[in-house]
Amino acid sequence: MRYYSTQRPLGPGTFPRQDGTESVVNFDGPTYCEEIGREAWGYIEYQCGLEPNECSRYELTPGLVTKEQGTNGTIPCPHCGRWSEYTSL
């Protein structure tokens, strides 16, 4: 699950830690990301989705999911089974 940082570069304390953090990518500066339709400083990918309150607390914007992954704005995490809110394509 990919989450974009639209307010600042990703660094210590700017995103929630969880087992399964796959990668953190910072861009050279704010970069337009078609997936979310706005500029972001970078993104982080997790194996398991974040709760909506975690996204809000860290000002992260979830990336889009495909129709194969889910519909109606919610999908189950393929690893933990927890349902999270996302914007579907």
SULRA-V647011 format. One record per residue. N is the residue number from 1. RES is the residue in three letters. NEAR is the number of other ideal C-beta (glycine too) atoms within 8 Angstrom. Layout:
[[N;RES;NEAR] [N;RES;NEAR]]
//
This chain:
[[1;MET;13] [2;ARG;9] [3;TYR;15] [4;TYR;14] [5;SER;18] [6;THR;11] [7;GLN;5] [8;ARG;8] [9;PRO;8] [10;LEU;13] [11;GLY;6] [12;PRO;3] [13;GLY;3] [14;THR;9] [15;PHE;10] [16;PRO;7] [17;ARG;4] [18;GLN;8] [19;ASP;4] [20;GLY;8] [21;THR;11] [22;GLU;6] [23;SER;6] [24;VAL;9] [25;VAL;8] [26;ASN;7] [27;PHE;9] [28;ASP;3] [29;GLY;5] [30;PRO;6] [31;THR;9] [32;TYR;5] [33;CYS;11] [34;GLU;5] [35;GLU;8] [36;ILE;11] [37;GLY;5] [38;ARG;8] [39;GLU;8] [40;ALA;14] [41;TRP;14] [42;GLY;12] [43;TYR;13] [44;ILE;14] [45;GLU;9] [46;TYR;12] [47;GLN;9] [48;CYS;11] [49;GLY;11] [50;LEU;14] [51;GLU;8] [52;PRO;8] [53;ASN;6] [54;GLU;10] [55;CYS;13] [56;SER;7] [57;ARG;7] [58;TYR;10] [59;GLU;10] [60;LEU;13] [61;THR;12] [62;PRO;15] [63;GLY;12] [64;LEU;10] [65;VAL;10] [66;THR;7] [67;LYS;7] [68;GLU;3] [69;GLN;7] [70;GLY;11] [71;THR;5] [72;ASN;5] [73;GLY;8] [74;THR;9] [75;ILE;11] [76;PRO;8] [77;CYS;13] [78;PRO;3] [79;HIS;7] [80;CYS;5] [81;GLY;6] [82;ARG;9] [83;TRP;8] [84;SER;13] [85;GLU;7] [86;TYR;14] [87;THR;7] [88;SER;13] [89;LEU;6]]
//
